[in-house]
Amino acid sequence: MTTWGGRFTGKMDEAFERFNRSFPIDQRLILEDIEGSLAYAEALESIAVLTPPELKQIVNGLNQLKDRVKKAPSFLEESNDEDVHTFVETQLVEIIGKTGLKLHTGRSRNDQIALDTRLFLKRALIEVQGQVKQLMIELVNLASNNSELVIPGFTHLRKAQPILFAHYLLAYFEMFFRDHQRFQDCFRRTNCLPLGAGALAGSGFPINREALRKKLGFAQITHNSLDAVSDRDYLVDFVSASSLTLVHLSRLAEDFIIYSAPEFGWIELSDCVTTGSSLMPQKKNPDSLELIRGKSARVIGNLTQLLIILKGLPLTYNKDLQEDKEILFDTLDTLLDCLNITQVILRTLQVNPSAAHRALEEGFLNATDLADYLVRKGLPFREAHELVGRIVLNCENQRIKLPDLPLDDYQHFSVLFEEDIFQILSVQSSIEAHSVHGGTSPSRVAKALSDAKEILTKLSSSDHP
């Protein structure tokens, strides 16, 4: 069935007909389309466009279709309808007859698709936030189980200062908490009813949009019909937030690829998330992490594609917007897959404390503590920095560590060095010294872990963004 054939006398080109069809993609919105149609049928009955018996017929027909979709969705593949809206109308007419043709009164596919994607995205966002929260839980669990482990911290991928492994993991907790909040903001902007906007000018029938809002569970109504049918900001919000979440997942993946390499060996990935080589028997490859890193580019590309689609569109609806559904679905599926696999990685990896401890012995990670020692003795920091740099160079030339340098040698560089110098050169002393809010000292990290658990409790107390 076509919904617009009266104006045309010629037959559509077969290649263009295939090119024009979106049903293979947007059929994923069929339950949302039925839900919107059920609510809209009630709105039509309330203004006497439908009689009560006709409303009952339509509701029964739509419910029959919904049941069939849930029980045997494969029948959708047999359809040649243009889009999901046409399919639902065609099926409804087949089930109940010509009464089904009344359902589209005062409604356009333009406000229908805006409604369907908003309904779909609202549910998707709840699922995404749940998965982000579960990832945050896995990070907290791993941090709690390794709360005393110290590892080298890095800048420029060079060893810098000792930090607690838990402190490192909580850095990602902070990133994903911001992601959770971004998805919540996206939900708020998505939670707006466009139905009733018609094709562009608003419905020509006195539809009670407030009743529709309540029936369909939206927080507010769109205020401008032109904007309502052409707005895709909520999709941009989602794909943008998803892109940033995948950037964070990709950074975590990159870290774990490095830290699980034999040259580091601080963590070992489970066999359940690694693969082997078809040629080299000894290989254990971090393919799960590499795929996450790679798939982040896919979603970032989706964001670019969506923005380019929108940037030159005049008001209001244009067929270019047909492309947004594939972007939405691909972004959602990729994001959920990556969130799920990252949880499995975190849950199944093994930490190697001895390898992390060995890594702390090289690289002069306590050099800054040595400079701070001199500052506390009265030396300006810039002078202390230069002096410690010379001491490090001296130790490198002798191939010894800072704690191995004799006191006499220290005093050769500065009379400010005393016997207590060796007390501040230990790893434990270094991390305990960084006790400012947000620092890596054990007490601060313990408080940060407690705060993270409290955040998760608050997130768990609400089932709705």
N, C-alpha and C positions, 0 to 999 in steps of 0.2 A: 504494500500500500504506500502511496505517496501522499504527503500532506499539503502539497502545493501545486497540483497539476493543472488546475483550471485555466491558468494564464497561457499554457504552452500547447502548441499543436505539433511540434516536432518531437522526435524521439531522442532521448539522451544517448550520447555516444557511450558505448559499453566500457571503453577504457576510462572515460571520465566518471562514469557511474561507480566504478571500482575506486577510482581516485578520490571521489567525493565522500564515500562511505566512511563513517567513523564507528559503526557498530562493533566491529571486531575489537576495538579499544574500549569504547565507553559502555559496553555491555556490563562492565564491572560495576557500573552505577545503577544497575537495574533495581535493586532493593530500595535505594534512595529515591529513585524515580517513582516507584510504586507508593512509597511512604508519602511523598509529596502529593501524588495524585489522590490518595485517600483523603488527605486533609483538604485538598482543593475541592473535591466532590462535596464535602460537607459545607464548605464555604459557598458553593453554587446553590446548594439546597436552601441555605439560610436566606438567600436573596431571590428564591423562587425560580431560578433558572432550571433547577431539577425539582421534580416532585419527590415526596418521600419514597414512593415505590421505585422511582428511577434511581435515587441515591442507594437504596438497598441493593438494586441490581448491580450497580457499578461497584459498590463495596464488595459484594460477594464475588464478582468477577475478578477484581484486583486481588482479593485474598486467594482465590483459586490459582491465579497466576503466580503469586508469591510462593505458595506451597509447592507448586510444580518446579519453580526455580530452585528452591531449597532442596528438593528431593532428587531432581534429575536435571541438573543445569546443562547437560550436554545438548539438550534440544535447542539451545540458543545458537549453536553452531550451524544449524540448518537454515537460519533466517537470512534473507537478502535485504532486510530493511536498512534504511539509510543510517539510522542512529537509534539509540536506546529509547528515546521518546516515541519515535515512530513504531518501534517494535512493541512497546507496551500498549499503545493505542490499537495496533493491528490485532494483537492477541486478545485484548479486551473485547473488541468488536466480534471476533470469532467466538468468544465465550458467551456474550450476552446479546449480540446483535446491534442494531443501529443506535440504541441508547448510548452505547459507548462513544459515539461521535459527538455527543454533547459535552463531554468532559473538557475539551480544549477551549471552551467558551471563555473569552477574556484572558486567555493565557497564551504565552509564546514559548517556543523552545529556548528563546533567549533568557527569560527569567527562570525557566525550568532547569537549564544546565547550571545556571548560577546557584540555584537552590541545591541541586544534586551534589555538586562539588563541595559546597559548604557543609552539607550533612555528612558526606563521606569524610571530609577532612577533620571535622570535629571528632568523629570516632577514631580516626587514625591518630590524631594528636594525643588522645587519652592512652592509646596503646604505646605510642612512642615515649610519652612521659613515663609510663610504667617501666619500659625497658631501660631508659636512662637512669631511673631510680635504682633498678636492680643492678646496673653497672656500678653505680655509686656504692651500693651495698657490698659488692665484691671487692672494690678497692679498700673499703674500710675493714672488711674481714682480713684481707691480705696484710694490711698495715697493722692491725691488732695482733695478728699471729707472728709478726716480725718486728715488734715495737722497739727492740733494742739493737737491731742490726744497723751497723754504720757502713755506708758506701761512699765512694768519692762522688762529689758533685762536680759538674762540668760547666765551663764556659768555652765557647769555640771548639767543643768536643775535645777539650784538654782538661786534665784533672785540675781542680781549683781548690776546693775546701771540703772537709768531711761533712757529711750530712746523714741524718737518719733515713733509712729506707722508707720508713713510715711517712716522713716529711715529704719525700719525693712522691710517694703515691697520693698523698693528700693534695699535692699540687694539681693532679689530674681530677681529684674530687672537686676542687674549686672550679675547674673548667667545665665539668659536666653539670655542676649545680647551676652555673650560668646558662648552660644549654637548656636545662630543665625550665628555667625561668623564661628563656626566650620562647620556648614552645608554649608556655602558659600565656605569654603576651600574644602569640599568634592565635591561640584559641579564642582569646577575647575579641580580636578583630575579625575572626571568622564567624563568630557567634551572632550574626546579623542577618535577618530574613530579607531576601530579595524578591520573593514571590509576590506578585501583584504589580510588578513594574511593567508587565507586558513585554512588547517587543522593544519599546524604548520610552513611550510617553506615559506609561501607567495604564492599568486595565481600564477598559471602557465600561466595566460593570462595577457596582459599588461593593467590591469585595472587602470584607472585614479583615484587614491585614493584622490587626491586633489579635483577633481570634486565631488566625493562622500562626502567628508568632507563638502563642501559648501552646497550640496543638503540636507544633513541630519542635518545641523546646529551644527556641532562640531567645537571647537576652534582649535584643532590640530589633528595630526595623530600619531598613535603609531609608534615607531621607530624600534621595533624588533618583528618579527612575532611569535617567540617562546613565548615571554613575553605576547604578545597581546592575545593569546588564553588561556593562563593559569593564567593571572593576575586576582585576585579578591580583590586587595587592596582597590579598590573603594567601594566594598561592606563592607569590614572591617571598612573602614572610616565611612560609614553610620551607621552601627550597633553600632560602638563604640560611635559615636556622639549621637546616639539615646539613648544608655545606660546611658550616662552621663546626658542627658536631663531628663531622667526618674529618675535618682538619685536625681536631683534637684526637680522634681515634687514630689518625694517620701518624701523628707525632708520637703517641704512645706505642704504636706498632714499630716505628723506626727505632725508638729507644730499646724496645724488647728484642728487635732483630740484632742490635749491637750487643746488648747485655747477655744474650743467650749464645752469642758466637763463642767458639772454643777459646779465642784469644781473651775473652772476658770471663765467661762461664759463671756469672753471678746467679743466673737463673737457667733452668732447663725446662724447655717446653715439653708438654706431654706428647706421647706418640699419637694421641687422638686428634691433634691439630697440626701435625707435621707430615711431611712426605719424604720419600727417598728418591734416589736417582736411578734412572733406567740403565745407567752405565757404571756409576761408581758406588760400590756396595756400602761404603762407610758413611755416605751422606745422610744427614737428617736436616731437611730444609724447612725453614719457617714460612711455608707457603700461606698459611692462614694470615699471618701478619702482612706478608707482601700483597696479598689480595686486598686486604683492608686498605693498605696504603694506595694501591692502584685504583680501587673503586671510589676513593675520595675524589679523584680527578673526574670520574664519570658524573658525580652529582654537582661538582663545581661547574662542569660543562652544561649541565641541565639549567643551572641558575643563569648562566650567560645566555643560553638559548632562549629562556623565557623572557629575560629582559630585552633581548633583541626583538622578539616577537612583538612586545608591547610598545617599544619606543616610538614607532612611527604610525600607530593606529589612530585614525580619527574616531571621534565618538560616532556611533556607539558600538554595537556588536559588528564584528567582522569575522569572516570564516577563518582567518588566521588563528583565532582563539581555539579552533578545533584541536590544534597541536598541544594545548596545555595539559590535556588529560594524560597523554603518554608520559609527559615530563613528571606530572604528579605521581603517577603509579610507579614509574621507575625509581624516582627519588625515594618514595616510601619503602618500596621493597628492598632497595639497596641499603638504606639506612637501618632497617630492622634486621637484615641479615648481618650487617657489620656489628651492630650492638650485641646481638645474640652470640656471635662467634667470639667477640672480645670477652664476654662474660665467661665463656667456656675456657678461654686461654687463662684468664685470671684465676679461675677456680681450680685448674688442673696443673698449673706450673709448680715447679719445685725451686726453692731458694737454696743457694749454695753459700753459706756464711763464710766458709774458709776461703773461697775464691775472692769474695768481697774484701775480706780482711787482708789478703795478700796484696790486693790492688791498692790498699791504703798506704802500703810501705814505700811505694815509689811515687815520685812526682812532687815532693816538697809541699804537701797539702797544708802543712802547719806554718808556712812562711808568713802568712798574714798575721797569725797569732804572735809570731816573733816580732813583727813590726808593731803590733798593738802593745806588746810588752814594753818596748822602748818608748812608745808614746806615754804610757803610764809612768815611766821614769822621768818624763819631762822633755823628751826629744820631739820636735815637730814631726808630724806624720810624713811629710815629703822627704825629710832627711832620713827618717827611719826606713821608709820604703827603699830609698837608694842604698842604704847601708845593708839591709837584709838582702837586696839583690846581689850585692858583692859577696855576701856570706854564702848564698846559694851557689853562685858561680864557683866559689872556692870549694864547696862540698862536691859539686859536679866534677871538678878537676881531680879531686881525691877519691871520687866514687864512694862517698859516704853519705849518710843521712844526717839531718840536722841534730838529732839527739846524740849522734856519735862524735860530734865535734867537741873537743875538750874545752873546758871553761877558759883555760889560758888563751886558746885561739879566739874564743868569743871576745875576751877582754882585750885582745890585740886590735879588734875592730872598734870596740867601745868600752870605756870603763863603767858604763851603765849596767853591763851584764854582771849578774851575781849568781850565786849558787841556785837561787830559785828559778833560774831560767829553764831548767830541765823539767820543772813541774808543769809548765804551760805547753810543753811540746808534745804531750800525749794526745791521742785521738779523743779520748774521753774529755780531757780538759778543753779541747778545741770546741767540741759540740756544746758543752755546758756553758761556754763563754757567750754563745749566741742565744741569749735568753730574752731578747726583745719580743714583743708581740709579733707573731708571724715567723719567728726564728726557729732554728732546728734543735734547740736544747731539749733534753728529755721532758722537762716539765712543761714546756710550751707545746711540744708535740702531743703529750698526753692530754693537755687541755684541748688542743685542736681535734684530736680523735673523739673526745667527749662531745665537743660541739658538733662534729660531723654526725655522730649518732643521734644527737638531738634533732638535727635538721631532718634526718631520715625518718625519725618518729613523727615529726610534724607533717612531712610529705605523706606518710602512711596513714595519717589520721583523716585524710580526705581522699575519696575515690574520684574526685572530679577536679580538673584544673581550676 
